[in-house]
Amino acid sequence: MASPSPAIEVEVDGRVVRVSNPDRVYFPETGATKRDLVDYYLAVGDGIVNALWERPCMLHRFPTGLAGEKVHQKRLPKGAPAWVETVRLTFPRWNRTADELCVTELGSVIWAVQMSTVEFHPWNSRRGHVEEPDEWRIDLDPGPDCDWSTVQRTTGVVHEVLDELGAVGHPKTSGGRGLHVYVRTTPRPFAEVRRAALAFAREVERRADDVTTAWWRKDRDPADLFVDYNQNSRDHTIAAAYSVRGTPRGTVSTPVRWDEVDDCEPDDFTLATVPARYAELGDLHARIDEHPFDLAPLLEWADRDERDGAAAPPEPEDPS
C-alpha cells in the first residue's frame, strides 16, 4: 500500500489551510487529485463564494474519493478552525438543530475541500432570513430517456416566459444531464416561493413539448423533462454554481450565457476546463443580486390556475 502523500499548506486570503493527502486520486477516470480539486476552487474563488455567500450549505463529501462512500453532511465537520462560519438551522419534524457551513470567504471553501468535500449544496435563503428564500430556482430535470436537445429547447421557453415577466434569469448547467436557471427575488416564505415556482412550471408545460409537472415519477413519461418546482422547498438543495459534481470526469455546474445553451454540451464543463473559461469570462452570475424580481405575478398565476381547477401542490418530499 502506498504511503500517504505529505500534507501541504495553502494560503487563502490570509488564512492557512493544511491539506492532507493532496495526491489522493478523487476522480479515477481522469486521475484528478485532491490537490487538483483545491486548485480548481482557488481558480473560481470569487464565483463559488458568490454562489454560497451566507447560505446554509450542505456538503457532499467523499472521504476516500469517488470510488468510496458518499457522505451527505448537514452539520459542519468536526475540527473546523474558529474562523469558519456557520448558521444554526432548526428541523422541527425531527426536533433537532444543525450548525451548517455558512461561507463568507474562500478559505472556508478550501477547508471544506480538505475535509473531502467535492460538492457544495446551498439553501436558497441566507442566514439573515433563513425562512424566506431570496433565490427562485428553476430546475429542468430530464427523465431517463429525455435527451439534451429537449433540455435546450425547453430552456428557450423558460427564457421566453421570464422575459415576458420582466425577470432576469441566470442559467447554469447542473453538472449532470439537466440545467438550472436562478432568479434573485425579494424574500418570501418557502411555501410562497414554491407555489410561484409551480405556477411558472405549469406555464412552461403549456408551451413546451415533452415537459411535465407531474409530481409522481410513475405519472411521468421517461422521455419527458420534469420542471422540478419542489427544489424551492425548505431544506431542498441543488449544487451551487461552480460546484464540482461527484461524476467520473469531475463535471461542474457551470454558469452559461443564454446564447450558449443551444451549442454547449454538459460534458464540456469539467474541473479541468472551467478554470480557463472562468479566467476569460469571469463570474457570469456576479450581478445576480442587481436584479431582484417580485414573485407577485406568479402568485396571481397560481390563483388563476387553482380557480381553473389545478390541484394544490402536494407536500414536499422529505429530503433527509
C-alpha positions as YAML, in Angstrom:
chain: A
units: angstrom
residues:
- id: 1
  name: MET
  ca: [0.00, 0.00, 0.00]
- id: 2
  name: ALA
  ca: [1.38, 3.40, -0.98]
- id: 3
  name: SER
  ca: [2.12, 5.76, 1.88]
- id: 4
  name: PRO
  ca: [0.04, 8.94, 2.13]
- id: 5
  name: SER
  ca: [1.47, 11.97, 0.36]
- id: 6
  name: PRO
  ca: [2.84, 14.70, 2.64]
- id: 7
  name: ALA
  ca: [0.41, 17.41, 3.66]
- id: 8
  name: ILE
  ca: [0.69, 20.85, 2.07]
- id: 9
  name: GLU
  ca: [-0.28, 24.28, 3.32]
- id: 10
  name: VAL
  ca: [-2.42, 26.53, 1.15]
- id: 11
  name: GLU
  ca: [-2.64, 30.26, 1.87]
- id: 12
  name: VAL
  ca: [-6.02, 31.76, 1.03]
- id: 13
  name: ASP
  ca: [-6.60, 35.47, 1.64]
- id: 14
  name: GLY
  ca: [-4.54, 35.43, 4.82]
- id: 15
  name: ARG
  ca: [-5.82, 32.05, 6.03]
- id: 16
  name: VAL
  ca: [-3.59, 28.99, 6.01]
- id: 17
  name: VAL
  ca: [-5.33, 25.68, 5.32]
- id: 18
  name: ARG
  ca: [-3.48, 22.43, 5.81]
- id: 19
  name: VAL
  ca: [-4.40, 19.93, 3.09]
- id: 20
  name: SER
  ca: [-3.65, 16.31, 3.89]
- id: 21
  name: ASN
  ca: [-3.15, 13.60, 1.24]
- id: 22
  name: PRO
  ca: [-3.08, 16.08, -1.67]
- id: 23
  name: ASP
  ca: [-2.13, 13.34, -4.16]
- id: 24
  name: ARG
  ca: [-5.10, 11.12, -3.34]
- id: 25
  name: VAL
  ca: [-6.94, 10.42, -6.60]
- id: 26
  name: TYR
  ca: [-10.55, 11.57, -6.32]
- id: 27
  name: PHE
  ca: [-11.63, 11.10, -9.95]
- id: 28
  name: PRO
  ca: [-10.34, 7.74, -11.24]
- id: 29
  name: GLU
  ca: [-11.37, 8.35, -14.86]
- id: 30
  name: THR
  ca: [-9.12, 11.41, -15.20]
- id: 31
  name: GLY
  ca: [-6.65, 10.89, -12.37]
- id: 32
  name: ALA
  ca: [-7.59, 14.25, -10.82]
- id: 33
  name: THR
  ca: [-6.48, 14.51, -7.20]
- id: 34
  name: LYS
  ca: [-7.46, 16.30, -4.05]
- id: 35
  name: ARG
  ca: [-4.84, 18.94, -4.89]
- id: 36
  name: ASP
  ca: [-6.45, 19.39, -8.31]
- id: 37
  name: LEU
  ca: [-9.77, 19.97, -6.57]
- id: 38
  name: VAL
  ca: [-8.20, 22.60, -4.31]
- id: 39
  name: ASP
  ca: [-6.61, 24.31, -7.31]
- id: 40
  name: TYR
  ca: [-9.93, 24.30, -9.14]
- id: 41
  name: TYR
  ca: [-11.80, 26.03, -6.31]
- id: 42
  name: LEU
  ca: [-8.99, 28.58, -5.95]
- id: 43
  name: ALA
  ca: [-9.31, 29.33, -9.68]
- id: 44
  name: VAL
  ca: [-13.06, 30.06, -9.43]
- id: 45
  name: GLY
  ca: [-12.84, 31.55, -5.96]
- id: 46
  name: ASP
  ca: [-14.97, 34.68, -6.41]
- id: 47
  name: GLY
  ca: [-17.63, 32.69, -8.24]
- id: 48
  name: ILE
  ca: [-18.04, 29.90, -5.69]
- id: 49
  name: VAL
  ca: [-18.06, 32.38, -2.79]
- id: 50
  name: ASN
  ca: [-20.71, 34.47, -4.54]
- id: 51
  name: ALA
  ca: [-22.84, 31.36, -5.08]
- id: 52
  name: LEU
  ca: [-22.57, 30.29, -1.43]
- id: 53
  name: TRP
  ca: [-22.48, 33.69, 0.27]
- id: 54
  name: GLU
  ca: [-24.16, 33.46, 3.70]
- id: 55
  name: ARG
  ca: [-26.31, 30.49, 2.66]
- id: 56
  name: PRO
  ca: [-26.61, 27.37, 4.81]
- id: 57
  name: CYS
  ca: [-24.65, 24.78, 2.89]
- id: 58
  name: MET
  ca: [-24.85, 21.01, 2.87]
- id: 59
  name: LEU
  ca: [-21.64, 19.23, 1.87]
- id: 60
  name: HIS
  ca: [-21.29, 16.13, -0.27]
- id: 61
  name: ARG
  ca: [-18.09, 14.51, 0.95]
- id: 62
  name: PHE
  ca: [-16.08, 11.61, -0.47]
- id: 63
  name: PRO
  ca: [-13.52, 10.73, 2.24]
- id: 64
  name: THR
  ca: [-11.68, 8.21, 0.02]
- id: 65
  name: GLY
  ca: [-12.53, 9.66, -3.39]
- id: 66
  name: LEU
  ca: [-15.41, 8.90, -5.72]
- id: 67
  name: ALA
  ca: [-14.79, 5.17, -5.53]
- id: 68
  name: GLY
  ca: [-15.69, 5.19, -1.84]
- id: 69
  name: GLU
  ca: [-18.63, 6.20, 0.31]
- id: 70
  name: LYS
  ca: [-20.51, 9.44, -0.31]
- id: 71
  name: VAL
  ca: [-21.45, 11.37, 2.83]
- id: 72
  name: HIS
  ca: [-24.29, 13.93, 2.85]
- id: 73
  name: GLN
  ca: [-23.13, 16.28, 5.60]
- id: 74
  name: LYS
  ca: [-25.51, 18.81, 7.11]
- id: 75
  name: ARG
  ca: [-23.54, 19.56, 10.25]
- id: 76
  name: LEU
  ca: [-20.14, 21.20, 9.96]
- id: 77
  name: PRO
  ca: [-17.45, 18.51, 10.20]
- id: 78
  name: LYS
  ca: [-15.53, 18.44, 13.46]
- id: 79
  name: GLY
  ca: [-12.20, 20.22, 13.74]
- id: 80
  name: ALA
  ca: [-13.13, 23.40, 11.92]
- id: 81
  name: PRO
  ca: [-10.97, 26.48, 12.61]
- id: 82
  name: ALA
  ca: [-12.63, 29.21, 14.65]
- id: 83
  name: TRP
  ca: [-12.86, 31.46, 11.58]
- id: 84
  name: VAL
  ca: [-15.09, 29.03, 9.62]
- id: 85
  name: GLU
  ca: [-18.61, 30.45, 9.99]
- id: 86
  name: THR
  ca: [-21.85, 28.52, 10.48]
- id: 87
  name: VAL
  ca: [-25.58, 29.11, 10.71]
- id: 88
  name: ARG
  ca: [-27.85, 27.19, 13.07]
- id: 89
  name: LEU
  ca: [-30.87, 25.59, 11.46]
- id: 90
  name: THR
  ca: [-33.89, 24.01, 13.09]
- id: 91
  name: PHE
  ca: [-35.66, 20.88, 11.86]
- id: 92
  name: PRO
  ca: [-38.99, 20.76, 13.71]
- id: 93
  name: ARG
  ca: [-40.02, 17.44, 12.16]
- id: 94
  name: TRP
  ca: [-37.12, 15.71, 13.89]
- id: 95
  name: ASN
  ca: [-36.86, 18.08, 16.88]
- id: 96
  name: ARG
  ca: [-33.20, 18.83, 16.21]
- id: 97
  name: THR
  ca: [-30.81, 21.55, 15.11]
- id: 98
  name: ALA
  ca: [-27.71, 21.60, 12.94]
- id: 99
  name: ASP
  ca: [-24.90, 24.10, 12.51]
- id: 100
  name: GLU
  ca: [-24.23, 24.17, 8.77]
- id: 101
  name: LEU
  ca: [-21.33, 25.75, 6.92]
- id: 102
  name: CYS
  ca: [-22.02, 29.39, 6.01]
- id: 103
  name: VAL
  ca: [-19.43, 30.64, 3.53]
- id: 104
  name: THR
  ca: [-18.25, 34.24, 3.71]
- id: 105
  name: GLU
  ca: [-14.71, 33.71, 2.42]
- id: 106
  name: LEU
  ca: [-12.80, 31.38, 0.13]
- id: 107
  name: GLY
  ca: [-10.79, 29.89, 3.00]
- id: 108
  name: SER
  ca: [-13.94, 28.14, 4.24]
- id: 109
  name: VAL
  ca: [-14.42, 26.51, 0.84]
- id: 110
  name: ILE
  ca: [-10.84, 25.25, 0.76]
- id: 111
  name: TRP
  ca: [-11.13, 23.96, 4.33]
- id: 112
  name: ALA
  ca: [-14.26, 22.04, 3.30]
- id: 113
  name: VAL
  ca: [-12.30, 20.53, 0.38]
- id: 114
  name: GLN
  ca: [-9.62, 19.50, 2.87]
- id: 115
  name: MET
  ca: [-12.42, 17.69, 4.68]
- id: 116
  name: SER
  ca: [-13.09, 15.73, 1.44]
- id: 117
  name: THR
  ca: [-15.95, 17.89, 0.14]
- id: 118
  name: VAL
  ca: [-16.48, 17.70, -3.61]
- id: 119
  name: GLU
  ca: [-19.97, 19.21, -3.95]
- id: 120
  name: PHE
  ca: [-21.47, 22.30, -2.28]
- id: 121
  name: HIS
  ca: [-25.28, 22.40, -1.98]
- id: 122
  name: PRO
  ca: [-26.56, 25.70, -0.55]
- id: 123
  name: TRP
  ca: [-30.05, 26.65, 0.55]
- id: 124
  name: ASN
  ca: [-31.92, 29.26, -1.47]
- id: 125
  name: SER
  ca: [-32.14, 31.50, 1.59]
- id: 126
  name: ARG
  ca: [-29.48, 33.37, 3.56]
- id: 127
  name: ARG
  ca: [-28.74, 33.30, 7.27]
- id: 128
  name: GLY
  ca: [-30.28, 36.76, 7.79]
- id: 129
  name: HIS
  ca: [-33.68, 35.41, 6.65]
- id: 130
  name: VAL
  ca: [-33.36, 31.63, 6.67]
- id: 131
  name: GLU
  ca: [-37.12, 31.06, 6.41]
- id: 132
  name: GLU
  ca: [-37.54, 33.44, 3.46]
- id: 133
  name: PRO
  ca: [-35.70, 32.45, 0.27]
- id: 134
  name: ASP
  ca: [-34.31, 35.16, -1.98]
- id: 135
  name: GLU
  ca: [-33.48, 32.78, -4.83]
- id: 136
  name: TRP
  ca: [-36.07, 31.13, -7.08]
- id: 137
  name: ARG
  ca: [-34.63, 28.01, -8.71]
- id: 138
  name: ILE
  ca: [-35.91, 26.59, -11.98]
- id: 139
  name: ASP
  ca: [-34.68, 23.00, -12.23]
- id: 140
  name: LEU
  ca: [-35.00, 21.31, -15.63]
- id: 141
  name: ASP
  ca: [-34.67, 17.65, -14.70]
- id: 142
  name: PRO
  ca: [-34.63, 15.21, -17.65]
- id: 143
  name: GLY
  ca: [-36.18, 11.78, -17.35]
- id: 144
  name: PRO
  ca: [-34.04, 8.72, -18.08]
- id: 145
  name: ASP
  ca: [-34.95, 8.76, -21.80]
- id: 146
  name: CYS
  ca: [-35.01, 12.55, -22.21]
- id: 147
  name: ASP
  ca: [-32.24, 13.89, -24.42]
- id: 148
  name: TRP
  ca: [-30.20, 17.07, -24.08]
- id: 149
  name: SER
  ca: [-31.92, 18.68, -27.06]
- id: 150
  name: THR
  ca: [-35.19, 18.66, -25.10]
- id: 151
  name: VAL
  ca: [-33.42, 20.45, -22.24]
- id: 152
  name: GLN
  ca: [-32.04, 23.02, -24.69]
- id: 153
  name: ARG
  ca: [-35.41, 23.59, -26.36]
- id: 154
  name: THR
  ca: [-37.20, 23.95, -23.01]
- id: 155
  name: THR
  ca: [-34.57, 26.39, -21.79]
- id: 156
  name: GLY
  ca: [-35.59, 28.63, -24.67]
- id: 157
  name: VAL
  ca: [-39.21, 28.52, -23.47]
- id: 158
  name: VAL
  ca: [-38.08, 29.32, -19.92]
- id: 159
  name: HIS
  ca: [-36.18, 32.35, -21.23]
- id: 160
  name: GLU
  ca: [-39.23, 33.48, -23.21]
- id: 161
  name: VAL
  ca: [-41.54, 33.33, -20.18]
- id: 162
  name: LEU
  ca: [-39.02, 35.06, -17.93]
- id: 163
  name: ASP
  ca: [-38.68, 37.88, -20.46]
- id: 164
  name: GLU
  ca: [-42.44, 38.32, -20.53]
- id: 165
  name: LEU
  ca: [-42.44, 38.57, -16.74]
- id: 166
  name: GLY
  ca: [-39.55, 41.03, -16.73]
- id: 167
  name: ALA
  ca: [-37.46, 38.62, -14.66]
- id: 168
  name: VAL
  ca: [-33.70, 38.24, -15.19]
- id: 169
  name: GLY
  ca: [-32.69, 34.58, -15.22]
- id: 170
  name: HIS
  ca: [-29.18, 33.24, -14.74]
- id: 171
  name: PRO
  ca: [-28.74, 29.80, -16.36]
- id: 172
  name: LYS
  ca: [-26.19, 27.17, -15.47]
- id: 173
  name: THR
  ca: [-25.62, 23.55, -16.31]
- id: 174
  name: SER
  ca: [-26.45, 21.17, -13.49]
- id: 175
  name: GLY
  ca: [-23.21, 19.25, -13.81]
- id: 176
  name: GLY
  ca: [-25.36, 16.29, -14.76]
- id: 177
  name: ARG
  ca: [-27.91, 15.96, -17.58]
- id: 178
  name: GLY
  ca: [-30.08, 18.96, -16.73]
- id: 179
  name: LEU
  ca: [-29.99, 22.72, -16.48]
- id: 180
  name: HIS
  ca: [-30.87, 25.24, -13.78]
- id: 181
  name: VAL
  ca: [-31.97, 28.86, -14.01]
- id: 182
  name: TYR
  ca: [-31.71, 31.09, -10.94]
- id: 183
  name: VAL
  ca: [-33.70, 34.28, -10.39]
- id: 184
  name: ARG
  ca: [-32.98, 36.59, -7.48]
- id: 185
  name: THR
  ca: [-36.20, 37.55, -5.69]
- id: 186
  name: THR
  ca: [-37.42, 39.65, -2.83]
- id: 187
  name: PRO
  ca: [-37.53, 37.34, 0.22]
- id: 188
  name: ARG
  ca: [-40.78, 35.41, 0.76]
- id: 189
  name: PRO
  ca: [-41.73, 32.30, 2.79]
- id: 190
  name: PHE
  ca: [-40.80, 28.94, 1.28]
- id: 191
  name: ALA
  ca: [-44.42, 28.00, 0.63]
- id: 192
  name: GLU
  ca: [-44.97, 31.11, -1.49]
- id: 193
  name: VAL
  ca: [-41.78, 30.65, -3.49]
- id: 194
  name: ARG
  ca: [-42.66, 27.01, -4.17]
- id: 195
  name: ARG
  ca: [-46.22, 27.92, -5.17]
- id: 196
  name: ALA
  ca: [-44.90, 30.59, -7.56]
- id: 197
  name: ALA
  ca: [-42.38, 28.12, -8.97]
- id: 198
  name: LEU
  ca: [-45.19, 25.64, -9.68]
- id: 199
  name: ALA
  ca: [-47.23, 28.31, -11.49]
- id: 200
  name: PHE
  ca: [-44.22, 29.09, -13.67]
- id: 201
  name: ALA
  ca: [-43.57, 25.39, -14.32]
- id: 202
  name: ARG
  ca: [-47.18, 24.90, -15.43]
- id: 203
  name: GLU
  ca: [-46.85, 27.78, -17.90]
- id: 204
  name: VAL
  ca: [-43.70, 26.21, -19.35]
- id: 205
  name: GLU
  ca: [-45.53, 22.88, -19.54]
- id: 206
  name: ARG
  ca: [-48.33, 24.52, -21.53]
- id: 207
  name: ARG
  ca: [-45.92, 25.99, -24.06]
- id: 208
  name: ALA
  ca: [-43.33, 23.25, -24.49]
- id: 209
  name: ASP
  ca: [-43.40, 19.71, -25.84]
- id: 210
  name: ASP
  ca: [-42.28, 16.74, -23.72]
- id: 211
  name: VAL
  ca: [-42.43, 18.72, -20.48]
- id: 212
  name: THR
  ca: [-44.25, 17.70, -17.32]
- id: 213
  name: THR
  ca: [-45.03, 18.95, -13.83]
- id: 214
  name: ALA
  ca: [-46.42, 15.55, -12.77]
- id: 215
  name: TRP
  ca: [-45.43, 15.01, -9.15]
- id: 216
  name: TRP
  ca: [-45.03, 11.23, -9.05]
- id: 217
  name: ARG
  ca: [-42.40, 9.51, -11.20]
- id: 218
  name: LYS
  ca: [-44.91, 6.81, -12.15]
- id: 219
  name: ASP
  ca: [-47.02, 9.52, -13.82]
- id: 220
  name: ARG
  ca: [-44.17, 10.82, -15.99]
- id: 221
  name: ASP
  ca: [-43.10, 9.58, -19.40]
- id: 222
  name: PRO
  ca: [-39.38, 8.62, -19.17]
- id: 223
  name: ALA
  ca: [-38.75, 10.82, -22.21]
- id: 224
  name: ASP
  ca: [-40.25, 13.90, -20.55]
- id: 225
  name: LEU
  ca: [-38.48, 16.79, -18.87]
- id: 226
  name: PHE
  ca: [-39.70, 17.46, -15.33]
- id: 227
  name: VAL
  ca: [-39.73, 21.10, -14.22]
- id: 228
  name: ASP
  ca: [-38.93, 20.40, -10.59]
- id: 229
  name: TYR
  ca: [-40.57, 23.23, -8.66]
- id: 230
  name: ASN
  ca: [-40.02, 21.30, -5.42]
- id: 231
  name: GLN
  ca: [-36.38, 22.39, -5.36]
- id: 232
  name: ASN
  ca: [-37.75, 25.59, -3.81]
- id: 233
  name: SER
  ca: [-38.93, 23.76, -0.70]
- id: 234
  name: ARG
  ca: [-37.32, 24.23, 2.69]
- id: 235
  name: ASP
  ca: [-34.12, 22.18, 3.13]
- id: 236
  name: HIS
  ca: [-34.04, 21.10, -0.52]
- id: 237
  name: THR
  ca: [-30.74, 21.95, -2.14]
- id: 238
  name: ILE
  ca: [-29.02, 21.62, -5.50]
- id: 239
  name: ALA
  ca: [-25.39, 22.02, -6.49]
- id: 240
  name: ALA
  ca: [-24.13, 25.60, -6.45]
- id: 241
  name: ALA
  ca: [-22.83, 27.46, -9.44]
- id: 242
  name: TYR
  ca: [-19.19, 26.39, -9.90]
- id: 243
  name: SER
  ca: [-19.62, 23.31, -7.71]
- id: 244
  name: VAL
  ca: [-17.79, 20.25, -8.97]
- id: 245
  name: ARG
  ca: [-20.03, 17.19, -9.14]
- id: 246
  name: GLY
  ca: [-19.20, 13.69, -7.99]
- id: 247
  name: THR
  ca: [-19.02, 12.32, -11.53]
- id: 248
  name: PRO
  ca: [-16.16, 10.29, -13.04]
- id: 249
  name: ARG
  ca: [-14.92, 13.24, -15.13]
- id: 250
  name: GLY
  ca: [-15.46, 15.87, -12.45]
- id: 251
  name: THR
  ca: [-18.14, 17.81, -14.31]
- id: 252
  name: VAL
  ca: [-19.02, 21.27, -13.00]
- id: 253
  name: SER
  ca: [-22.34, 23.06, -12.55]
- id: 254
  name: THR
  ca: [-21.32, 25.97, -14.75]
- id: 255
  name: PRO
  ca: [-22.96, 29.34, -15.47]
- id: 256
  name: VAL
  ca: [-23.58, 29.84, -19.17]
- id: 257
  name: ARG
  ca: [-24.94, 32.67, -21.30]
- id: 258
  name: TRP
  ca: [-28.37, 32.23, -22.81]
- id: 259
  name: ASP
  ca: [-26.86, 32.28, -26.29]
- id: 260
  name: GLU
  ca: [-24.53, 29.41, -25.37]
- id: 261
  name: VAL
  ca: [-27.26, 26.93, -24.41]
- id: 262
  name: ASP
  ca: [-28.01, 25.72, -27.94]
- id: 263
  name: ASP
  ca: [-24.36, 24.94, -28.68]
- id: 264
  name: CYS
  ca: [-23.00, 23.56, -25.41]
- id: 265
  name: GLU
  ca: [-22.90, 20.03, -24.04]
- id: 266
  name: PRO
  ca: [-22.93, 19.21, -20.30]
- id: 267
  name: ASP
  ca: [-19.61, 17.37, -20.54]
- id: 268
  name: ASP
  ca: [-17.91, 20.49, -21.92]
- id: 269
  name: PHE
  ca: [-17.56, 21.80, -18.37]
- id: 270
  name: THR
  ca: [-15.18, 19.99, -16.00]
- id: 271
  name: LEU
  ca: [-12.74, 20.90, -13.28]
- id: 272
  name: ALA
  ca: [-10.06, 20.71, -15.99]
- id: 273
  name: THR
  ca: [-11.77, 23.08, -18.45]
- id: 274
  name: VAL
  ca: [-13.73, 25.58, -16.34]
- id: 275
  name: PRO
  ca: [-10.74, 27.48, -14.85]
- id: 276
  name: ALA
  ca: [-9.64, 28.74, -18.28]
- id: 277
  name: ARG
  ca: [-13.24, 29.66, -19.11]
- id: 278
  name: TYR
  ca: [-13.54, 31.49, -15.79]
- id: 279
  name: ALA
  ca: [-10.28, 33.37, -16.38]
- id: 280
  name: GLU
  ca: [-11.70, 34.58, -19.71]
- id: 281
  name: LEU
  ca: [-15.33, 35.31, -18.77]
- id: 282
  name: GLY
  ca: [-15.30, 35.81, -15.01]
- id: 283
  name: ASP
  ca: [-18.37, 35.00, -12.93]
- id: 284
  name: LEU
  ca: [-21.44, 35.10, -15.18]
- id: 285
  name: HIS
  ca: [-23.61, 35.23, -12.04]
- id: 286
  name: ALA
  ca: [-21.69, 38.12, -10.48]
- id: 287
  name: ARG
  ca: [-24.54, 40.62, -10.98]
- id: 288
  name: ILE
  ca: [-27.43, 38.37, -9.95]
- id: 289
  name: ASP
  ca: [-28.14, 40.46, -6.83]
- id: 290
  name: GLU
  ca: [-28.75, 43.52, -9.00]
- id: 291
  name: HIS
  ca: [-31.94, 42.06, -10.50]
- id: 292
  name: PRO
  ca: [-34.44, 41.12, -7.76]
- id: 293
  name: PHE
  ca: [-37.86, 40.03, -9.01]
- id: 294
  name: ASP
  ca: [-41.14, 40.27, -7.11]
- id: 295
  name: LEU
  ca: [-42.99, 36.94, -7.34]
- id: 296
  name: ALA
  ca: [-46.42, 38.60, -7.10]
- id: 297
  name: PRO
  ca: [-47.31, 37.99, -10.80]
- id: 298
  name: LEU
  ca: [-46.55, 34.29, -10.42]
- id: 299
  name: LEU
  ca: [-48.68, 34.07, -7.29]
- id: 300
  name: GLU
  ca: [-51.51, 35.60, -9.33]
- id: 301
  name: TRP
  ca: [-50.94, 32.86, -11.92]
- id: 302
  name: ALA
  ca: [-51.16, 30.31, -9.09]
- id: 303
  name: ASP
  ca: [-54.51, 31.82, -8.00]
- id: 304
  name: ARG
  ca: [-55.76, 31.64, -11.60]
- id: 305
  name: ASP
  ca: [-54.67, 28.01, -12.01]
- id: 306
  name: GLU
  ca: [-56.39, 26.98, -8.81]
- id: 307
  name: ARG
  ca: [-59.60, 28.79, -9.81]
- id: 308
  name: ASP
  ca: [-59.44, 26.85, -13.06]
- id: 309
  name: GLY
  ca: [-59.22, 23.57, -11.18]
- id: 310
  name: ALA
  ca: [-55.49, 22.92, -10.86]
- id: 311
  name: ALA
  ca: [-54.65, 20.82, -7.83]
- id: 312
  name: ALA
  ca: [-52.73, 22.40, -4.98]
- id: 313
  name: PRO
  ca: [-49.14, 21.17, -4.87]
- id: 314
  name: PRO
  ca: [-48.58, 18.06, -2.75]
- id: 315
  name: GLU
  ca: [-46.48, 18.29, 0.35]
- id: 316
  name: PRO
  ca: [-42.74, 18.39, -0.42]
- id: 317
  name: GLU
  ca: [-40.84, 15.14, -0.12]
- id: 318
  name: ASP
  ca: [-38.62, 14.61, 2.89]
- id: 319
  name: PRO
  ca: [-35.04, 15.33, 1.69]
- id: 320
  name: SER
  ca: [-33.35, 13.56, 4.58]
...
